[in-house]
Amino acid sequence: MKAFVHEYGELKLKEMEAPHANEGEVVVALRSAGLNRRDVNLPNRRGEKDEALILGSDGAGIVEEVGAGVSNHQVGDEVIINPALRWKENSDAPPERFDILGLPDHGTFAEKIAISAEQVEPKPEHLSWEEAGVVALAGLTGYRALFTKGQVKELDTVFIPGAGSGVATYLIQFAKNAGARVIVSSRSKDKQRRARELGADVVLDNEQDWPEELQNETVDLVIDSVGRATFNRSLEVLKKGGRMVVFGATTEDEVPFNLRKFFYGQYQLFGTTMGSRQELRAMLDHLKNFTMHPVVDRSFLMEDFPEAFEYLKEGKQFGKIAVKVSE
């Protein structure tokens, strides 16, 4: 089968042995996959000495083979892949054996994947294959950040720096569905426009004076994935006692901030990443209840993986990037 792999420092399409379902597993013939920043960063972590690893965390397809002992899925089921491995029930932090699909296990950038039957969920019927292929990682991350950690409530005001990321496009829609007021920021005029079309109530430019622009707003919750470039600016517009949830650091990991100002303001800071199967199922129910669609910016063919990687690295996308694996 065709697969997109990282092998001895190179990214390339390669013929790999097709998997078979062991006990407790299913084989999914993938129709689509989703590209995430994790996929772009993993080659740097692996270096040049490792053998072929199929990248990819997100995917959707049709169950083609069912292993012994599997009773909850059958051949022909349309499913999405849950990339949060071995995290079943909602908890404050993931269990010790938690991993994300795509390292160290083979991922979704292939024509087929063998995976535990516990890691696949029914595909929402209203989603296209491209939408289903990009829903799990970003949707789950955003759902946990907003609802589990952020405890968003109706009439809250939520500020989301970096409006164009895949997770941000979920957050905007989730928050609006929950009855919240949404403020976003971006340096791109096009992304500002598209965020407004998606439902954002207030759209800021990164060059604006945020405290000045938001002096008449009460920001209850900030959800930040940018890191150093926005952390202190976001904290400055958050109300005293407000909540800040961080799930990424696309600029820099280390952020200096005024600790005394922080504790006098009685702010609440939460870290999060991914989520449990329980939260994934709640997120999928949310999509179905609101007939919500993921935002797919572009779709690439499997042969065009290198181009898709460069597109994501350049940060041009608004929403998710999908890859068509098969028709």
N, C-alpha and C positions, 0 to 999 in steps of 0.2 A: 504494500500500500504506500501511497505518497504521504510524506510527512515533512514538516518544516522543523529542522533541528538545529541545535548548537552543538558543534563537534570540533574539538581541538581548536577552539578559538574562532571558528567560522560559522556563519549562519547560511543554511542552504536547504534546498529541497532534496530529499533523499528517499530511496525505496527502503522501507522498513518491513519487518515481518508482521503480518496481520495478527492481532491478538485473538485469543480465545477465552471464553468465560470459565474461570475456575469456580469452585463452590462459593456461593454467596455473591457472585458477580454477574453483571450483564455486559454485553458488547453493544455499544451504541454506534451506529453508522451516522457520522456527523454530517449535518447539512450546512451548519454555519458555526463560526467561532468569533469570539470578540478579542480585540487587541487591547491590552492594558499596559500602563507604565511599568508594571512589574516585569512584563515580557521584555521590554526594552532594556531594563536594568540587569536582568539575570545574567546575560553573557559576561558582564564585567565581574560578577561574583564568581563565575565558574572558571574564568581564566582560559588557558590554552591547552590544558593537559587532560581534559575530561572527554570521555567517549560520548557518542551521540545521545542527546536528550531531546525528546519532543517537547517543545515549549507550549505554552497556552494554558490558561485557567478557565476560560469561559467557552461554553459550547452548547449546542442543541442538536438533536437528531432523533433517529428512530431505533428502538431496541431491535437488534438483529439476532441476538443469541442470549439465552438465559441459562445460567449455571445451576447446578444442583442446589436445592434448598431455598431457591428464590420463589416466593409465592405472591409477592406484591407487584410484580411486573411480568408482562408477557411480550412475545414477539409482536412487533407492530406498534407498540406504545410510542407516542410522541413525547419526548422528555427534554428537560434541560439538565445540565450538569451542575451539581453543587460543588464549588471549588474549595469550600471550607471543610477540610477532611477531619473526621472524627471529633466534631464539636456538635453534639446533638441538642442539649438543653441550654436555654439562655442562662448565662452566668456572668459574674462581674468581669472575668477574664477567661480566655480560652484554656482548655485542659492541657496537660503536659504533652500529650501526643498529637496536638493540633499541628497541621501543616496546611499549606496552600497548594493546590494542584499545579503541577508544572515544575516542581523542584521539591523533593528529589524524584517524585514519580513522573512518568511520562504524562504529557498534557494533551490538549485538545486540538493542536494544529496538525491534525492528521485525518485521514479518511475514516478511521475507526479508533475507538478507545474501549479498553476493558476496565471496568471500575466497579467497586462495591455497589450492590443494588441499593444500599442505604444512601448513596450519594447522587441519586437521580430523582427528579420530581416531575410530575405531569406538566407539560407545556400548556400555559394558558391559551385557550383556543383563539382569542382575539389577536394574538401576536403573530406577525409574520416570522418566517425562519430567521431572517436577519435580526429582527428585534429580539427574538428568543435567545439568540446566540450571544447577545451582549448584556443580558439582564442580570445575571447572578452576582458577579463580583461587585460591580459598581452599585447596583440596586441594593444589595445586602449591606454593603458598607454605609451607604447613605441612610438606609432605614434604621440601622442600629445607632448611628450617630445622632439622628434627629429624634427618634422616638425612645429608644432604650436609654441612651446616655443623656441626650438633651432634654428629654421629658417635655417636648413641645406641647403646648396647649392652644386651644382656640383663642384667637385674638392676641397671641404672642406676636412680637416682632422679631424676625430672624434675619441676621446679616450673614451673607455667604460671599466672602471674597473669592475672586477667580471664577467668574460666571460660566466660562466655557468648558470646564472639565466635565468628563462623563458623569462623575458623582454629583457635581453641582446641578446638572440638568435634572437628575432624579430629585435632589433636595428641593429645588424650586417647586416641582410638581407635588411632591409629598407634602410640603409645608402649606401650599395653597389648598390642597385637598383637606388638610387638617384645620383649615380656617385661620391660618396665620397670615400676617403681613410680611412680605418678603422684600429685603433690600439686597442688592448684589453689586459687585464691582468688576470692572474689566478695563484693560487699556485699549481694547479693540472696539472701534465704533460698531463694527458688524456684530460682534458678540453682544455688545450692549443692546443693539436693536433686537437680536434674536431672543435674548433673555427677557426683554419686555414682552415680546410676542408670546413667550412661554408662560408668562403670568407674573413676572416680577413687578412689584408696585413702585419701587424706586431703584434707579440704575445710576451708579456712580462711575466716574472715570477715575482711574488710579492716580491721576495727577491732581485731582481736586483735594481740597481740605475737607477730609471726612467729618471731623467734629463740627466744622462750620456748616456743612451741608446737612448734617443730621441733628442740628441743635433742637429741632422741634420733634424729634423722634425719641422713643424710649426703646432701646434695643435690649430685649430680654435674653437673647441667645445668639451666640456667634458660633458658626461651624467653619473651621479653617483647615485648609490642607496645603496652603502655600508655604507656610513656615516663616523664616526670618523676615522676608520682605513685607509681610502683612501682620505678623503676630502683635506687635506693640500698637500698631495703628488700629487694629481690630479691638484690642483691649481698651483703647482710649475712648471708643464710642459705645462700649458696653456699659449698661447701667450698673450702679453699685449693687453688689450681691448677685449680679447676673451670671449666667452659665456660659462657659466656652468649651467647645468640644474640638479636639484636634485629631485628625486621622491621617495626615500626610505632611510632607516637607519637600515640596518640589523646588524650593530655592535652597535653603541650607538647614541642616539639622539643629544646630546650636543657636539658641536665641537668648541674648541678654535682656533682662527686664528688671524693673525696680521692685524688689521684693517687699519693701516697706509700703509702697503705694498699693501693691497687690493685696497685702493682708489688711491694710486699713480700708480698702474698698470691699473687702469680704467677698471677693470674686470666687467662683467655683470653676475649677479647671479639670477637664476629663480627657483622657486618652482613649482611643478606640481603634480597632482594625477589624475588618470583615465582620463575622457574626455567626450565630449558631443556626442549625437546621430549623429550630423552632422559629427563629426570626426570619429566615428565608421563606418559610411557609406563610408567615404573617405578611411578608412583603408581597408575595405572589397573590395572596388573597386581596391585598390592597389594590394591586394592579387590576385584578378582575372586578372588584367592587366599583372602581372608578373608571373602568375601561381605559386605563392609562397606558400610553405607549412610550417606550424608551425613545430618546432622540438619537437617531443614527445619522451621523454627519456624512460619512462616505462608506462605500462598500468596495472591497478589493477582491480580485480573484486570488486563488491560492498561489498561483505562479508569481503574483505581484507582492508577496510578503515583504521583500526588501523596501519597496516603495512605501508600503503601509507603515513600516517601522520609521522611515525617515519623516513621513508626514506627521506621525505622533511626536517624534523628537522635536520637530519644529513648532509644535503647539498650535497648529493651524485649526484644529478641529473645534467644533461646537457640538458636544455630545460624544457619542461612541463611534468607534471604527469597527466595522464588521468585515469578516472575510467569508466569502462563499466557498465552502468546501466541496459541495456537490449540489446538483439540481434536485 
